[in-house]
Amino acid sequence: MTTLSPDTTDVEDLTPAAARAELERLAAKLSAANLAYHTLDAPEITDADYDALKRRNTAIEARFPDLKRADSPSDQVGGAVASGFGKVTHRVRMLSLENAFTAAEVTDFDDRIRKFLNHAGPLDYTAEPKIDGLSLSLRYENGRLVQAATRGDGETGENVTANALTMSDIPKVLTGAPIVLEVRGEAYMSHADFAALNERQVLSGEKTFANPRNAAAGSLRQLDASITAARPLRFFAYSWGDLSEPLAATQQGAIQRLAVLGFQVNPETVLCHSPQDLLAHYARIEAQRATLGYDIDGVVYKVNDLALQARLGLRSSTPRWAIAHKFAAELAWTRLLAIDIQVGRTGALSPVARLQPVTVGGVVVSNATLHNEDYIAGRGAKGGPIRNGKDIRVGDWVQVYRAGDVIPKIADVDLTQRPADAQPYVFPHSCPDCGSPALRDEGDAVRRCTGGLICPAQGVERLKHFVSRAAFDIEGLGAKQVEMFFKDPDLPIRTPADIFTLASRDAQNPLKKLKNRDGFGDRSVTNLFAAIEAKRAIPLDRFIFALGIRHIGEQVAALLARHYMTWDQFEAGATTAAPGNPAWAELTAIDGIGDVVAHSLSEAMQNPAERAAIDRLVAELTIQPVAPRMTQGSPVAGLTLVFTGTLEKMSRSEAKARAEAMGAKVAGSVSAKTDLVIAGPGAGSKAKAAEALGIRIIDEDAWLTLAGAT
């Protein structure tokens, strides 16, 4: 397992260009970490490393909301479902949690909730230890356990029913339960059981487990349930999903109801009445951490009133009403052996430190991401010194820092142990893969290869993105296969369209058939061609994301797809959009789309070479339009709304969430396509623009009536 060490530059000091580069790097690292942790049960970085990476990503997105990527880690939950298990679609999504690392962030969590709800009165929270295990969903019908599933990617998990039936902590039959009850919690292994299991593994000559979390995940996800039965798995219930009737009116009451039904619930869960109470309980749990008998990595806070939870609702991947207050980590010293350069999908040259392996908090660290040339030279984004101006050189003795409040990094350099022959690192000004000039734009912290489509490194990375889980997700065509096909002289895949002509080209190549290559046979080739064929039809949002356009991640792709609805409308808008024209005004009026995204999209769709590649791809596919939301009876379904001025009875965030749930589109500016403007006190230019265009304007009270919130 490794730790990562990116830029030390404060988020407040990042330029927009540097922020874009950092978000790109973070998305790649977190995606790889999710795959290793959730799907392969073989984590490559520690929880503290992961949390810090995700925390920096969130902070950058908060400062630069227009730069949020379509594949933003903020919108991702868990990992893909592994092969070998049946798939289960969760009727209610299983979400992840927002993280906090400081007392100020916990207080801010309380403030944000009060602001969203316009709530000034008492507000209670539950606080419970955050178990470091594997999320598990248990579905009961008429009191009987009928299905168990892992979280997977939040929407689809693995069917592990047979394995769950072997766990003693999980009731098989319930008395007095709702007709439908989906209980959620954490499968884990106690410290004592973990030690005993590893002793048995040694005696039987089998591989030992690295930690209790890996042991629990590996035990639950066995295709042979008898192996699970022989493992000491436990289960804490802490939540629920699909219900035929409410369990209680409060979080605490619902947990107590689960205990009465026979589930194990954590005895350290308490009710708190203020942020100060939450922090006091956090301190108590942290002090008891080593004596609990099981691994935890923080404390989870949840709004106690379930009616308020419902009002607060959900973000794309996290609930607004809960947060995980995580524990901090550690640091160590080691030798920097080398600095390698990796070229990313958009041409970014990213330096990677190769370290003498060192154990940091029980984790072996061997790599660190150095981010950019300024960081190596000891300069921050604004030119000021970092690490007191000390540069980083091959051979240096460096401090690898891991803590919850910053991303893991090389925090310091010991100049007293610097080799006498150490030379300042010279950052390359040409691409190590294609030799093209690597240029650095004014104000940008990242140097980029200018080779574009001729750069093999960029080509490979673009194809990896294209077949990634959130894009086309073609089974049997992963990163390893992409690299192989990219170099193949007979059946090359150099552009996405080449994927969909692979079978026909193979049929026309009788002397060098794919089935005769190492790693392939009749069955694997047949399966690959079938998997490719199955992906010729793809939803619009996934297709937009798959194109790999800078600054367009999953969330932005979804925003664009929901607005334009069809490929033809999206293509027409993006192809004609230019600053000042109606298509540009429509594009930038989409709530969440700014000038940066609009420029990136229009440049890609209007670049002749890029557009030719896209057109060849589109000719091979059926791009499915966005289905309208099922909002029967909604008075605003299909309408485009703009909120302006001050809302006094419902926060802007809650109003926007309510409108979207009712099937409306929420725009950030008024245009000829706006249907309704909700204007509170202080409404200015947007209200005037609506009046000039003859658009209907209502006040907040009328909106509340329309939304059924009166």
Secondary structure as UniProt FT lines:
FT   HELIX           11..13
FT   HELIX           16..34
FT   HELIX           35..39
FT   HELIX           47..63
FT   HELIX           65..67
FT   HELIX           73..75
FT   TURN            83..84
FT   STRAND          87..89
FT   STRAND          99..100
FT   HELIX           103..117
FT   STRAND          125..131
FT   STRAND          134..141
FT   TURN            142..143
FT   STRAND          144..150
FT   TURN            152..153
FT   STRAND          156..159
FT   HELIX           161..164
FT   TURN            165..166
FT   TURN            168..169
FT   STRAND          180..188
FT   HELIX           191..203
FT   TURN            204..205
FT   HELIX           212..220
FT   HELIX           225..229
FT   STRAND          234..243
FT   HELIX           251..261
FT   TURN            267..268
FT   STRAND          270..272
FT   HELIX           275..288
FT   HELIX           289..291
FT   STRAND          296..303
FT   HELIX           306..312
FT   TURN            320..321
FT   STRAND          322..326
FT   STRAND          331..343
FT   TURN            345..346
FT   STRAND          348..360
FT   TURN            361..362
FT   STRAND          363..369
FT   HELIX           373..377
FT   TURN            381..382
FT   HELIX           387..389
FT   TURN            394..395
FT   STRAND          397..403
FT   TURN            404..405
FT   STRAND          406..413
FT   HELIX           415..417
FT   TURN            420..421
FT   TURN            432..434
FT   STRAND          437..439
FT   TURN            442..443
FT   STRAND          448..449
FT   HELIX           452..454
FT   HELIX           456..466
FT   TURN            469..472
FT   TURN            475..476
FT   HELIX           479..487
FT   HELIX           496..499
FT   TURN            500..501
FT   HELIX           502..507
FT   TURN            510..511
FT   HELIX           514..516
FT   TURN            518..519
FT   HELIX           522..534
FT   STRAND          537..539
FT   HELIX           540..546
FT   TURN            550..551
FT   HELIX           554..564
FT   HELIX           567..576
FT   TURN            579..580
FT   HELIX           582..589
FT   TURN            591..592
FT   HELIX           595..606
FT   HELIX           608..618
FT   TURN            619..620
FT   STRAND          622..624
FT   TURN            632..633
FT   TURN            635..638
FT   STRAND          640..644
FT   HELIX           652..661
FT   TURN            662..663
FT   STRAND          665..667
FT   TURN            672..673
FT   STRAND          676..679
FT   TURN            681..682
FT   HELIX           685..693
FT   STRAND          696..698
FT   HELIX           700..706
FT   TURN            707..708
//
